[in-house]
Amino acid sequence: MTVEMIEKKLKVPRDLLLREGMKRYLEFEFRRLEIDAAEIRKRHDIKSFDDLWAKLERGEVSESECFDDLTRLEYLETRAEKVLELLKEL
């Protein structure tokens, strides 16, 4: 299936199809990122990457306990910010 096929059969402008498709993808991606980040936040009883970093600095958790979650949460939060920026531009 192609955009052209949908455009012709449903008589929907291509730009509308592409814009709505991109919007739905970004919304889905944001929800997925937030679900993954929420699991990490819950596991460490935190609200953000900065909270987990602060716990590490205070010695409440060791680097070996949280390194994977710390790096993953940083990635998830950074990507979610980018996705939100793109959504705002649509």
N, C-alpha and C positions, 0 to 999 in steps of 0.2 A: 504494500500500500504506500502511496506517495501523497505528498501535500497536494499535488495537482489533481489526483483522483478525488480527494475529499472536496477540494475547491469546486470541481466541476459537478460532482454528484449532489452536493448540498448547497451549491451556489453561495458559498461563504468566501469572502475576500481572503486572499492568501495572507496578507499582513495581519488580519484578525486571527487566523488560525495559528500563525507563528507566535504572535504576541501571547495569546491565551495558552498555547502549549508551553512556552517558556515560563509563563507565570505559574502554571500548575507544577512544572518540574521544580522550580525554585521553592515553591511552597512545600512540596514533598521533601525536598532535600533539607530544608530548614527543620521540618518536623523530625526527620531521621537524625539529624545532628543533635537536636535538643533531647531526644530520647536517649541517645548514647551518652550525652553529657550528664543528663539527670541521673543515670545509673552511677556514674562516678561520683557526682556530688552527694548522692545519698549514701554511698559506701563510706565516704569520708566525713559526712555531716558538715558539708561546706556549701557555699553558694557560688563560688567561682574559682578559677585557676589561682587568682591572687590569694584567696583564703587557704588553699592547699599549700601554696608556696610559703605563706606565713606560718602554717603549722609545721612545715619542714624546718624553717628557720628557728622556730621556738623549741625544736626538738621533740614535738609531740608525736611526730612520725619520723621514721628513718627514711633515708633516700631509697634503700632497697625495698621498703614497704610501698612507696608511692611513686617511684620513678616512671614506671609505665603509665600509670594513671595521670601523672603530671604532664607528661609529654602528649598523651592522647587528648587530655582536656584542653591543653593549649591549642592543639590542632583543631579540635571541634569548635571551640569558641571563636577562633580566628576565622575559620571557614564560615561559621554561622553569621558573623559580622559581614563578610563579603557577600553572602547570599542575601542578607537583608538590604544591603546597599543596592544590589542589582534589582531587587523587588521594588524598591523605592523609585528607581529609574524607570521602571515599566509604568 
